Amino acid sequence: MNLARWFLIALLAVPVADNLGCSRSFVGGAAVGAGGTGAVYEYQNKKALDERESDFKAGRITKEEYLRRKDEIEKRSLVY
């Protein structure tokens, strides 16, 4: 899932929360909190992907292991 799709989902979630009786300040705070959490999560995915690439280049893991782990990281990521 790419970044544009993630932003679209986030934008669609705001009116839904607003219609459920949440104040605009709460929705704004929740959006900022969710965005920060998502950014940290994606940073961890990027770091893990970089570490696997480093392990592969150094010969610590096989190409098959590298590709398997890379696929796992990409599946749980919204950006990669």
PDB file of N, CA, C and O in Angstrom:
ATOM      1  N   MET A   1       0.853  -1.167   0.000  1.00  0.00           N
ATOM      2  CA  MET A   1       0.000   0.000   0.000  1.00  0.00           C
ATOM      3  C   MET A   1       0.900   1.231   0.000  1.00  0.00           C
ATOM      4  O   MET A   1       1.820   1.320   0.813  1.00  0.00           O
ATOM      5  N   ASN A   2       0.656   2.155  -0.874  1.00  0.00           N
ATOM      6  CA  ASN A   2       1.530   3.313  -0.961  1.00  0.00           C
ATOM      7  C   ASN A   2       1.085   4.441  -0.036  1.00  0.00           C
ATOM      8  O   ASN A   2       0.015   4.375   0.568  1.00  0.00           O
ATOM      9  N   LEU A   3       1.896   5.448   0.064  1.00  0.00           N
ATOM     10  CA  LEU A   3       1.663   6.562   0.972  1.00  0.00           C
ATOM     11  C   LEU A   3       0.396   7.338   0.614  1.00  0.00           C
ATOM     12  O   LEU A   3      -0.341   7.757   1.506  1.00  0.00           O
ATOM     13  N   ALA A   4       0.140   7.529  -0.653  1.00  0.00           N
ATOM     14  CA  ALA A   4      -1.057   8.263  -1.071  1.00  0.00           C
ATOM     15  C   ALA A   4      -2.324   7.535  -0.613  1.00  0.00           C
ATOM     16  O   ALA A   4      -3.294   8.170  -0.200  1.00  0.00           O
ATOM     17  N   ARG A   5      -2.311   6.231  -0.686  1.00  0.00           N
ATOM     18  CA  ARG A   5      -3.472   5.455  -0.249  1.00  0.00           C
ATOM     19  C   ARG A   5      -3.676   5.584   1.261  1.00  0.00           C
ATOM     20  O   ARG A   5      -4.809   5.661   1.736  1.00  0.00           O
ATOM     21  N   TRP A   6      -2.573   5.607   2.012  1.00  0.00           N
ATOM     22  CA  TRP A   6      -2.657   5.751   3.464  1.00  0.00           C
ATOM     23  C   TRP A   6      -3.265   7.102   3.819  1.00  0.00           C
ATOM     24  O   TRP A   6      -4.115   7.187   4.706  1.00  0.00           O
ATOM     25  N   PHE A   7      -2.836   8.154   3.132  1.00  0.00           N
ATOM     26  CA  PHE A   7      -3.389   9.483   3.396  1.00  0.00           C
ATOM     27  C   PHE A   7      -4.866   9.541   3.045  1.00  0.00           C
ATOM     28  O   PHE A   7      -5.639  10.188   3.752  1.00  0.00           O
ATOM     29  N   LEU A   8      -5.267   8.890   1.986  1.00  0.00           N
ATOM     30  CA  LEU A   8      -6.671   8.862   1.603  1.00  0.00           C
ATOM     31  C   LEU A   8      -7.504   8.188   2.687  1.00  0.00           C
ATOM     32  O   LEU A   8      -8.588   8.664   3.024  1.00  0.00           O
ATOM     33  N   ILE A   9      -7.012   7.101   3.225  1.00  0.00           N
ATOM     34  CA  ILE A   9      -7.720   6.409   4.312  1.00  0.00           C
ATOM     35  C   ILE A   9      -7.835   7.326   5.529  1.00  0.00           C
ATOM     36  O   ILE A   9      -8.892   7.407   6.155  1.00  0.00           O
ATOM     37  N   ALA A  10      -6.739   8.018   5.859  1.00  0.00           N
ATOM     38  CA  ALA A  10      -6.754   8.928   7.004  1.00  0.00           C
ATOM     39  C   ALA A  10      -7.752  10.059   6.782  1.00  0.00           C
ATOM     40  O   ALA A  10      -8.480  10.428   7.704  1.00  0.00           O
ATOM     41  N   LEU A  11      -7.796  10.610   5.582  1.00  0.00           N
ATOM     42  CA  LEU A  11      -8.728  11.701   5.282  1.00  0.00           C
ATOM     43  C   LEU A  11     -10.177  11.241   5.351  1.00  0.00           C
ATOM     44  O   LEU A  11     -11.049  12.002   5.772  1.00  0.00           O
ATOM     45  N   LEU A  12     -10.439  10.026   4.951  1.00  0.00           N
ATOM     46  CA  LEU A  12     -11.794   9.504   5.014  1.00  0.00           C
ATOM     47  C   LEU A  12     -12.222   9.179   6.435  1.00  0.00           C
ATOM     48  O   LEU A  12     -13.415   9.191   6.738  1.00  0.00           O
ATOM     49  N   ALA A  13     -11.284   8.895   7.296  1.00  0.00           N
ATOM     50  CA  ALA A  13     -11.603   8.547   8.682  1.00  0.00           C
ATOM     51  C   ALA A  13     -12.024   9.769   9.483  1.00  0.00           C
ATOM     52  O   ALA A  13     -12.804   9.631  10.426  1.00  0.00           O
ATOM     53  N   VAL A  14     -11.547  10.941   9.152  1.00  0.00           N
ATOM     54  CA  VAL A  14     -11.862  12.151   9.920  1.00  0.00           C
ATOM     55  C   VAL A  14     -13.358  12.475   9.885  1.00  0.00           C
ATOM     56  O   VAL A  14     -13.940  12.698  10.947  1.00  0.00           O
ATOM     57  N   PRO A  15     -14.014  12.512   8.711  1.00  0.00           N
ATOM     58  CA  PRO A  15     -15.449  12.808   8.722  1.00  0.00           C
ATOM     59  C   PRO A  15     -16.267  11.736   9.444  1.00  0.00           C
ATOM     60  O   PRO A  15     -17.282  12.051  10.065  1.00  0.00           O
ATOM     61  N   VAL A  16     -15.843  10.494   9.370  1.00  0.00           N
ATOM     62  CA  VAL A  16     -16.557   9.421  10.068  1.00  0.00           C
ATOM     63  C   VAL A  16     -16.509   9.659  11.566  1.00  0.00           C
ATOM     64  O   VAL A  16     -17.532   9.554  12.243  1.00  0.00           O
ATOM     65  N   ALA A  17     -15.334   9.979  12.092  1.00  0.00           N
ATOM     66  CA  ALA A  17     -15.193  10.247  13.519  1.00  0.00           C
ATOM     67  C   ALA A  17     -15.979  11.486  13.904  1.00  0.00           C
ATOM     68  O   ALA A  17     -16.551  11.534  14.993  1.00  0.00           O
ATOM     69  N   ASP A  18     -16.023  12.486  13.040  1.00  0.00           N
ATOM     70  CA  ASP A  18     -16.752  13.720  13.324  1.00  0.00           C
ATOM     71  C   ASP A  18     -18.245  13.437  13.425  1.00  0.00           C
ATOM     72  O   ASP A  18     -18.925  13.999  14.284  1.00  0.00           O
ATOM     73  N   ASN A  19     -18.755  12.579  12.564  1.00  0.00           N
ATOM     74  CA  ASN A  19     -20.175  12.243  12.588  1.00  0.00           C
ATOM     75  C   ASN A  19     -20.551  11.379  13.787  1.00  0.00           C
ATOM     76  O   ASN A  19     -21.732  11.261  14.113  1.00  0.00           O
ATOM     77  N   LEU A  20     -19.590  10.789  14.433  1.00  0.00           N
ATOM     78  CA  LEU A  20     -19.871   9.970  15.606  1.00  0.00           C
ATOM     79  C   LEU A  20     -19.945  10.803  16.877  1.00  0.00           C
ATOM     80  O   LEU A  20     -20.106  10.250  17.965  1.00  0.00           O
ATOM     81  N   GLY A  21     -19.832  12.114  16.762  1.00  0.00           N
ATOM     82  CA  GLY A  21     -19.979  12.983  17.914  1.00  0.00           C
ATOM     83  C   GLY A  21     -18.673  13.452  18.510  1.00  0.00           C
ATOM     84  O   GLY A  21     -18.685  14.064  19.578  1.00  0.00           O
ATOM     85  N   CYS A  22     -17.562  13.198  17.879  1.00  0.00           N
ATOM     86  CA  CYS A  22     -16.275  13.663  18.376  1.00  0.00           C
ATOM     87  C   CYS A  22     -16.112  15.135  18.040  1.00  0.00           C
ATOM     88  O   CYS A  22     -16.497  15.579  16.959  1.00  0.00           O
ATOM     89  N   SER A  23     -15.545  15.883  18.963  1.00  0.00           N
ATOM     90  CA  SER A  23     -15.286  17.288  18.668  1.00  0.00           C
ATOM     91  C   SER A  23     -14.158  17.398  17.652  1.00  0.00           C
ATOM     92  O   SER A  23     -13.358  16.474  17.497  1.00  0.00           O
ATOM     93  N   ARG A  24     -14.100  18.517  16.971  1.00  0.00           N
ATOM     94  CA  ARG A  24     -13.064  18.713  15.963  1.00  0.00           C
ATOM     95  C   ARG A  24     -11.672  18.719  16.591  1.00  0.00           C
ATOM     96  O   ARG A  24     -10.714  18.245  15.980  1.00  0.00           O
ATOM     97  N   SER A  25     -11.558  19.246  17.792  1.00  0.00           N
ATOM     98  CA  SER A  25     -10.242  19.267  18.438  1.00  0.00           C
ATOM     99  C   SER A  25      -9.784  17.846  18.762  1.00  0.00           C
ATOM    100  O   SER A  25      -8.598  17.535  18.659  1.00  0.00           O
ATOM    101  N   PHE A  26     -10.718  16.991  19.150  1.00  0.00           N
ATOM    102  CA  PHE A  26     -10.367  15.601  19.421  1.00  0.00           C
ATOM    103  C   PHE A  26      -9.932  14.902  18.141  1.00  0.00           C
ATOM    104  O   PHE A  26      -8.941  14.172  18.128  1.00  0.00           O
ATOM    105  N   VAL A  27     -10.676  15.128  17.071  1.00  0.00           N
ATOM    106  CA  VAL A  27     -10.353  14.498  15.799  1.00  0.00           C
ATOM    107  C   VAL A  27      -8.979  14.957  15.328  1.00  0.00           C
ATOM    108  O   VAL A  27      -8.177  14.148  14.863  1.00  0.00           O
ATOM    109  N   GLY A  28      -8.705  16.253  15.447  1.00  0.00           N
ATOM    110  CA  GLY A  28      -7.394  16.768  15.050  1.00  0.00           C
ATOM    111  C   GLY A  28      -6.279  16.157  15.870  1.00  0.00           C
ATOM    112  O   GLY A  28      -5.248  15.760  15.326  1.00  0.00           O
ATOM    113  N   GLY A  29      -6.479  16.077  17.182  1.00  0.00           N
ATOM    114  CA  GLY A  29      -5.470  15.462  18.057  1.00  0.00           C
ATOM    115  C   GLY A  29      -5.285  13.993  17.761  1.00  0.00           C
ATOM    116  O   GLY A  29      -4.165  13.481  17.785  1.00  0.00           O
ATOM    117  N   ALA A  30      -6.384  13.314  17.482  1.00  0.00           N
ATOM    118  CA  ALA A  30      -6.303  11.890  17.154  1.00  0.00           C
ATOM    119  C   ALA A  30      -5.572  11.683  15.839  1.00  0.00           C
ATOM    120  O   ALA A  30      -4.787  10.746  15.699  1.00  0.00           O
ATOM    121  N   ALA A  31      -5.832  12.560  14.872  1.00  0.00           N
ATOM    122  CA  ALA A  31      -5.164  12.436  13.578  1.00  0.00           C
ATOM    123  C   ALA A  31      -3.662  12.661  13.722  1.00  0.00           C
ATOM    124  O   ALA A  31      -2.862  11.946  13.119  1.00  0.00           O
ATOM    125  N   VAL A  32      -3.287  13.647  14.516  1.00  0.00           N
ATOM    126  CA  VAL A  32      -1.859  13.904  14.741  1.00  0.00           C
ATOM    127  C   VAL A  32      -1.222  12.721  15.463  1.00  0.00           C
ATOM    128  O   VAL A  32      -0.123  12.293  15.110  1.00  0.00           O
ATOM    129  N   GLY A  33      -1.905  12.200  16.464  1.00  0.00           N
ATOM    130  CA  GLY A  33      -1.390  11.046  17.209  1.00  0.00           C
ATOM    131  C   GLY A  33      -1.252   9.820  16.326  1.00  0.00           C
ATOM    132  O   GLY A  33      -0.251   9.107  16.390  1.00  0.00           O
ATOM    133  N   ALA A  34      -2.264   9.578  15.503  1.00  0.00           N
ATOM    134  CA  ALA A  34      -2.214   8.428  14.596  1.00  0.00           C
ATOM    135  C   ALA A  34      -1.115   8.613  13.558  1.00  0.00           C
ATOM    136  O   ALA A  34      -0.421   7.659  13.205  1.00  0.00           O
ATOM    137  N   GLY A  35      -0.959   9.832  13.073  1.00  0.00           N
ATOM    138  CA  GLY A  35       0.101  10.104  12.096  1.00  0.00           C
ATOM    139  C   GLY A  35       1.475   9.885  12.700  1.00  0.00           C
ATOM    140  O   GLY A  35       2.359   9.318  12.058  1.00  0.00           O
ATOM    141  N   GLY A  36       1.657  10.335  13.938  1.00  0.00           N
ATOM    142  CA  GLY A  36       2.944  10.139  14.614  1.00  0.00           C
ATOM    143  C   GLY A  36       3.234   8.674  14.859  1.00  0.00           C
ATOM    144  O   GLY A  36       4.359   8.212  14.669  1.00  0.00           O
ATOM    145  N   THR A  37       2.218   7.951  15.281  1.00  0.00           N
ATOM    146  CA  THR A  37       2.386   6.516  15.503  1.00  0.00           C
ATOM    147  C   THR A  37       2.712   5.801  14.200  1.00  0.00           C
ATOM    148  O   THR A  37       3.583   4.932  14.162  1.00  0.00           O
ATOM    149  N   GLY A  38       2.014   6.168  13.136  1.00  0.00           N
ATOM    150  CA  GLY A  38       2.276   5.562  11.833  1.00  0.00           C
ATOM    151  C   GLY A  38       3.682   5.854  11.335  1.00  0.00           C
ATOM    152  O   GLY A  38       4.336   4.996  10.743  1.00  0.00           O
ATOM    153  N   ALA A  39       4.140   7.083  11.585  1.00  0.00           N
ATOM    154  CA  ALA A  39       5.488   7.458  11.151  1.00  0.00           C
ATOM    155  C   ALA A  39       6.540   6.635  11.893  1.00  0.00           C
ATOM    156  O   ALA A  39       7.512   6.182  11.289  1.00  0.00           O
ATOM    157  N   VAL A  40       6.351   6.442  13.181  1.00  0.00           N
ATOM    158  CA  VAL A  40       7.295   5.639  13.971  1.00  0.00           C
ATOM    159  C   VAL A  40       7.283   4.193  13.479  1.00  0.00           C
ATOM    160  O   VAL A  40       8.337   3.571  13.352  1.00  0.00           O
ATOM    161  N   TYR A  41       6.115   3.668  13.208  1.00  0.00           N
ATOM    162  CA  TYR A  41       5.988   2.296  12.720  1.00  0.00           C
ATOM    163  C   TYR A  41       6.701   2.126  11.381  1.00  0.00           C
ATOM    164  O   TYR A  41       7.420   1.149  11.170  1.00  0.00           O
ATOM    165  N   GLU A  42       6.495   3.085  10.483  1.00  0.00           N
ATOM    166  CA  GLU A  42       7.152   3.006   9.177  1.00  0.00           C
ATOM    167  C   GLU A  42       8.662   3.191   9.304  1.00  0.00           C
ATOM    168  O   GLU A  42       9.425   2.586   8.552  1.00  0.00           O
ATOM    169  N   TYR A  43       9.094   4.015  10.245  1.00  0.00           N
ATOM    170  CA  TYR A  43      10.534   4.172  10.484  1.00  0.00           C
ATOM    171  C   TYR A  43      11.135   2.839  10.923  1.00  0.00           C
ATOM    172  O   TYR A  43      12.218   2.464  10.473  1.00  0.00           O
ATOM    173  N   GLN A  44      10.437   2.129  11.796  1.00  0.00           N
ATOM    174  CA  GLN A  44      10.919   0.820  12.250  1.00  0.00           C
ATOM    175  C   GLN A  44      10.974  -0.173  11.091  1.00  0.00           C
ATOM    176  O   GLN A  44      11.904  -0.973  11.002  1.00  0.00           O
ATOM    177  N   ASN A  45       9.980  -0.123  10.205  1.00  0.00           N
ATOM    178  CA  ASN A  45       9.998  -0.996   9.032  1.00  0.00           C
ATOM    179  C   ASN A  45      11.184  -0.673   8.138  1.00  0.00           C
ATOM    180  O   ASN A  45      11.859  -1.581   7.654  1.00  0.00           O
ATOM    181  N   LYS A  46      11.446   0.613   7.914  1.00  0.00           N
ATOM    182  CA  LYS A  46      12.580   1.028   7.091  1.00  0.00           C
ATOM    183  C   LYS A  46      13.896   0.565   7.713  1.00  0.00           C
ATOM    184  O   LYS A  46      14.784   0.076   7.015  1.00  0.00           O
ATOM    185  N   LYS A  47      14.013   0.723   9.025  1.00  0.00           N
ATOM    186  CA  LYS A  47      15.227   0.298   9.727  1.00  0.00           C
ATOM    187  C   LYS A  47      15.417  -1.211   9.595  1.00  0.00           C
ATOM    188  O   LYS A  47      16.527  -1.672   9.330  1.00  0.00           O
ATOM    189  N   ALA A  48      14.348  -1.982   9.777  1.00  0.00           N
ATOM    190  CA  ALA A  48      14.432  -3.443   9.659  1.00  0.00           C
ATOM    191  C   ALA A  48      14.807  -3.850   8.236  1.00  0.00           C
ATOM    192  O   ALA A  48      15.598  -4.773   8.039  1.00  0.00           O
ATOM    193  N   LEU A  49      14.243  -3.163   7.249  1.00  0.00           N
ATOM    194  CA  LEU A  49      14.566  -3.465   5.860  1.00  0.00           C
ATOM    195  C   LEU A  49      16.032  -3.167   5.568  1.00  0.00           C
ATOM    196  O   LEU A  49      16.704  -3.943   4.889  1.00  0.00           O
ATOM    197  N   ASP A  50      16.527  -2.042   6.081  1.00  0.00           N
ATOM    198  CA  ASP A  50      17.942  -1.691   5.896  1.00  0.00           C
ATOM    199  C   ASP A  50      18.861  -2.704   6.578  1.00  0.00           C
ATOM    200  O   ASP A  50      19.909  -3.053   6.036  1.00  0.00           O
ATOM    201  N   GLU A  51      18.473  -3.172   7.757  1.00  0.00           N
ATOM    202  CA  GLU A  51      19.287  -4.163   8.473  1.00  0.00           C
ATOM    203  C   GLU A  51      19.338  -5.484   7.713  1.00  0.00           C
ATOM    204  O   GLU A  51      20.393  -6.113   7.631  1.00  0.00           O
ATOM    205  N   ARG A  52      18.193  -5.914   7.151  1.00  0.00           N
ATOM    206  CA  ARG A  52      18.182  -7.163   6.377  1.00  0.00           C
ATOM    207  C   ARG A  52      19.059  -7.021   5.138  1.00  0.00           C
ATOM    208  O   ARG A  52      19.778  -7.951   4.774  1.00  0.00           O
ATOM    209  N   GLU A  53      19.002  -5.863   4.492  1.00  0.00           N
ATOM    210  CA  GLU A  53      19.836  -5.636   3.317  1.00  0.00           C
ATOM    211  C   GLU A  53      21.315  -5.676   3.683  1.00  0.00           C
ATOM    212  O   GLU A  53      22.129  -6.235   2.948  1.00  0.00           O
ATOM    213  N   SER A  54      21.655  -5.086   4.814  1.00  0.00           N
ATOM    214  CA  SER A  54      23.033  -5.097   5.300  1.00  0.00           C
ATOM    215  C   SER A  54      23.482  -6.529   5.616  1.00  0.00           C
ATOM    216  O   SER A  54      24.598  -6.922   5.278  1.00  0.00           O
ATOM    217  N   ASP A  55      22.613  -7.298   6.260  1.00  0.00           N
ATOM    218  CA  ASP A  55      22.929  -8.693   6.573  1.00  0.00           C
ATOM    219  C   ASP A  55      23.176  -9.494   5.296  1.00  0.00           C
ATOM    220  O   ASP A  55      24.102 -10.302   5.232  1.00  0.00           O
ATOM    221  N   PHE A  56      22.338  -9.265   4.276  1.00  0.00           N
ATOM    222  CA  PHE A  56      22.486  -9.981   3.013  1.00  0.00           C
ATOM    223  C   PHE A  56      23.802  -9.611   2.331  1.00  0.00           C
ATOM    224  O   PHE A  56      24.532 -10.488   1.869  1.00  0.00           O
ATOM    225  N   LYS A  57      24.101  -8.329   2.268  1.00  0.00           N
ATOM    226  CA  LYS A  57      25.330  -7.881   1.606  1.00  0.00           C
ATOM    227  C   LYS A  57      26.580  -8.376   2.328  1.00  0.00           C
ATOM    228  O   LYS A  57      27.612  -8.613   1.700  1.00  0.00           O
ATOM    229  N   ALA A  58      26.481  -8.534   3.664  1.00  0.00           N
ATOM    230  CA  ALA A  58      27.621  -9.010   4.447  1.00  0.00           C
ATOM    231  C   ALA A  58      27.720 -10.538   4.438  1.00  0.00           C
ATOM    232  O   ALA A  58      28.683 -11.105   4.953  1.00  0.00           O
ATOM    233  N   GLY A  59      26.720 -11.199   3.851  1.00  0.00           N
ATOM    234  CA  GLY A  59      26.750 -12.653   3.772  1.00  0.00           C
ATOM    235  C   GLY A  59      26.249 -13.358   5.016  1.00  0.00           C
ATOM    236  O   GLY A  59      26.463 -14.561   5.166  1.00  0.00           O
ATOM    237  N   ARG A  60      25.585 -12.638   5.918  1.00  0.00           N
ATOM    238  CA  ARG A  60      25.067 -13.252   7.145  1.00  0.00           C
ATOM    239  C   ARG A  60      23.768 -14.014   6.922  1.00  0.00           C
ATOM    240  O   ARG A  60      23.421 -14.899   7.704  1.00  0.00           O
ATOM    241  N   ILE A  61      23.044 -13.669   5.848  1.00  0.00           N
ATOM    242  CA  ILE A  61      21.824 -14.403   5.495  1.00  0.00           C
ATOM    243  C   ILE A  61      21.853 -14.698   3.994  1.00  0.00           C
ATOM    244  O   ILE A  61      22.534 -14.019   3.225  1.00  0.00           O
ATOM    245  N   THR A  62      21.109 -15.713   3.602  1.00  0.00           N
ATOM    246  CA  THR A  62      21.049 -16.093   2.188  1.00  0.00           C
ATOM    247  C   THR A  62      20.089 -15.169   1.442  1.00  0.00           C
ATOM    248  O   THR A  62      19.328 -14.414   2.048  1.00  0.00           O
ATOM    249  N   LYS A  63      20.144 -15.249   0.119  1.00  0.00           N
ATOM    250  CA  LYS A  63      19.250 -14.440  -0.702  1.00  0.00           C
ATOM    251  C   LYS A  63      17.796 -14.818  -0.435  1.00  0.00           C
ATOM    252  O   LYS A  63      16.929 -13.946  -0.378  1.00  0.00           O
ATOM    253  N   GLU A  64      17.526 -16.102  -0.274  1.00  0.00           N
ATOM    254  CA  GLU A  64      16.168 -16.562  -0.005  1.00  0.00           C
ATOM    255  C   GLU A  64      15.652 -16.008   1.323  1.00  0.00           C
ATOM    256  O   GLU A  64      14.511 -15.555   1.417  1.00  0.00           O
ATOM    257  N   GLU A  65      16.512 -16.049   2.354  1.00  0.00           N
ATOM    258  CA  GLU A  65      16.130 -15.513   3.659  1.00  0.00           C
ATOM    259  C   GLU A  65      15.887 -14.006   3.565  1.00  0.00           C
ATOM    260  O   GLU A  65      14.929 -13.487   4.138  1.00  0.00           O
ATOM    261  N   TYR A  66      16.754 -13.316   2.844  1.00  0.00           N
ATOM    262  CA  TYR A  66      16.606 -11.865   2.652  1.00  0.00           C
ATOM    263  C   TYR A  66      15.272 -11.546   1.981  1.00  0.00           C
ATOM    264  O   TYR A  66      14.535 -10.671   2.436  1.00  0.00           O
ATOM    265  N   LEU A  67      14.969 -12.256   0.902  1.00  0.00           N
ATOM    266  CA  LEU A  67      13.724 -12.000   0.175  1.00  0.00           C
ATOM    267  C   LEU A  67      12.493 -12.342   1.011  1.00  0.00           C
ATOM    268  O   LEU A  67      11.483 -11.642   0.946  1.00  0.00           O
ATOM    269  N   ARG A  68      12.576 -13.416   1.796  1.00  0.00           N
ATOM    270  CA  ARG A  68      11.454 -13.796   2.661  1.00  0.00           C
ATOM    271  C   ARG A  68      11.195 -12.722   3.703  1.00  0.00           C
ATOM    272  O   ARG A  68      10.051 -12.321   3.915  1.00  0.00           O
ATOM    273  N   ARG A  69      12.251 -12.257   4.353  1.00  0.00           N
ATOM    274  CA  ARG A  69      12.102 -11.233   5.387  1.00  0.00           C
ATOM    275  C   ARG A  69      11.664  -9.895   4.786  1.00  0.00           C
ATOM    276  O   ARG A  69      10.864  -9.172   5.379  1.00  0.00           O
ATOM    277  N   LYS A  70      12.196  -9.575   3.606  1.00  0.00           N
ATOM    278  CA  LYS A  70      11.808  -8.338   2.928  1.00  0.00           C
ATOM    279  C   LYS A  70      10.314  -8.366   2.615  1.00  0.00           C
ATOM    280  O   LYS A  70       9.613  -7.371   2.799  1.00  0.00           O
ATOM    281  N   ASP A  71       9.836  -9.516   2.141  1.00  0.00           N
ATOM    282  CA  ASP A  71       8.417  -9.667   1.831  1.00  0.00           C
ATOM    283  C   ASP A  71       7.560  -9.492   3.081  1.00  0.00           C
ATOM    284  O   ASP A  71       6.510  -8.852   3.020  1.00  0.00           O
ATOM    285  N   GLU A  72       7.986 -10.044   4.202  1.00  0.00           N
ATOM    286  CA  GLU A  72       7.253  -9.892   5.463  1.00  0.00           C
ATOM    287  C   GLU A  72       7.151  -8.421   5.866  1.00  0.00           C
ATOM    288  O   GLU A  72       6.090  -7.952   6.277  1.00  0.00           O
ATOM    289  N   ILE A  73       8.261  -7.703   5.743  1.00  0.00           N
ATOM    290  CA  ILE A  73       8.272  -6.283   6.107  1.00  0.00           C
ATOM    291  C   ILE A  73       7.351  -5.497   5.174  1.00  0.00           C
ATOM    292  O   ILE A  73       6.596  -4.638   5.629  1.00  0.00           O
ATOM    293  N   GLU A  74       7.408  -5.780   3.893  1.00  0.00           N
ATOM    294  CA  GLU A  74       6.575  -5.071   2.926  1.00  0.00           C
ATOM    295  C   GLU A  74       5.090  -5.338   3.155  1.00  0.00           C
ATOM    296  O   GLU A  74       4.264  -4.453   2.930  1.00  0.00           O
ATOM    297  N   LYS A  75       4.743  -6.532   3.593  1.00  0.00           N
ATOM    298  CA  LYS A  75       3.336  -6.865   3.844  1.00  0.00           C
ATOM    299  C   LYS A  75       2.757  -6.073   5.009  1.00  0.00           C
ATOM    300  O   LYS A  75       1.575  -5.729   4.993  1.00  0.00           O
ATOM    301  N   ARG A  76       3.567  -5.782   6.014  1.00  0.00           N
ATOM    302  CA  ARG A  76       3.043  -5.070   7.182  1.00  0.00           C
ATOM    303  C   ARG A  76       3.240  -3.555   7.070  1.00  0.00           C
ATOM    304  O   ARG A  76       2.891  -2.818   7.992  1.00  0.00           O
ATOM    305  N   SER A  77       3.784  -3.097   5.975  1.00  0.00           N
ATOM    306  CA  SER A  77       4.079  -1.682   5.790  1.00  0.00           C
ATOM    307  C   SER A  77       3.048  -1.021   4.882  1.00  0.00           C
ATOM    308  O   SER A  77       2.525  -1.650   3.962  1.00  0.00           O
ATOM    309  N   LEU A  78       2.764   0.239   5.145  1.00  0.00           N
ATOM    310  CA  LEU A  78       1.888   1.012   4.275  1.00  0.00           C
ATOM    311  C   LEU A  78       2.669   1.715   3.177  1.00  0.00           C
ATOM    312  O   LEU A  78       2.095   2.104   2.160  1.00  0.00           O
ATOM    313  N   VAL A  79       3.957   1.879   3.370  1.00  0.00           N
ATOM    314  CA  VAL A  79       4.773   2.655   2.440  1.00  0.00           C
ATOM    315  C   VAL A  79       5.544   1.768   1.482  1.00  0.00           C
ATOM    316  O   VAL A  79       5.653   2.101   0.302  1.00  0.00           O
ATOM    317  N   TYR A  80       6.078   0.658   1.945  1.00  0.00           N
ATOM    318  CA  TYR A  80       6.955  -0.175   1.114  1.00  0.00           C
ATOM    319  C   TYR A  80       6.200  -1.223   0.353  1.00  0.00           C
ATOM    320  O   TYR A  80       6.801  -2.001  -0.389  1.00  0.00           O
TER     321      TYR A  80
END
